[in-house]
Amino acid sequence: MSWIPEPPERPTTGNPAPRILGVDPGSLITGWGLIDDTASRPAWLDAGIIRLGSATDDLASRLCRLQGEIEQLVLRVRPSCSAVEALYHGVNARSALQLAHSRGVVLAVLAGAGLEIHEYTPATVKKAVTGNGRAPKEQVRTMVGHLLRHSPPPSSSDLSDALAVALCHASHRRHQALTAASRPRRR
């Protein structure tokens, strides 16, 4: 389910900005967000959520649906790399296990598509986007809207979390580039 109907056309000349697909895996709802990491600032291209059914539905069926939806998404939006939220220590062991299954499906599809996969913990994502690794979801959503100049709907933390993961990777890429540029070159 896409929130913005069509991503803009990619430039045909020069070196296009990397298209980063951020994914916030879930066993019931998986959020995704696509940004262009332009030279000046990241730009929102597309985002959405994938509803996998209810908690009473069979887990294997939900995972199969997730696989198909992520495969179609990758074919449609053509990302150049991906960023996925890493596992965190959940209180409920069953929920953590189901989340791990969902992440496995997402990682397998992205790897099968030949994409680079970068994983970030929830605290790292929050710190990159808000400056606070313990920021509440509302603060993350607000900062995602500010950074991308396009606010996610208030009802979808999965969508804003996915965009935050993509923004975290964009920030990480810029930091790596600056670090590499500041190192003295050896002969």
C-alpha angles and dihedrals in degrees: 000000000000122000096198111041105222133012114232119263115272118241113259096208132061126008107320119222115263113264107222119200111204117197130193102191122211137167092232104021128019118194124207135183133184123206136173110228096217123183094254102039140327116278127211111239106166142335141177149145132255113217110207101187133264132315089256092060119097112273093223091056092049091050091049090052090048091052093052094045094049091047091052091045093053091049092049102044099032100211120196093213140356140225122201130190110247125227120277128199105272125197094227112064093201092053091047091051093049090048089051090054091051092049089050091055092048093047092048093051093047092047090047089054089055095246125150107246122209121186126204131182118239090250092052091049092049092047093049093050103035106015089243122091090203098048116146119247092254091057090049091051092049093049092046088055092048095047094046096035088231122089121221115229111275092235096061116071089159091062095045091045090054091050089048090055090052090048090049090056091047089053091047091051092051092048091051091049092050092047092049092048093051095052115099112246119242123220 
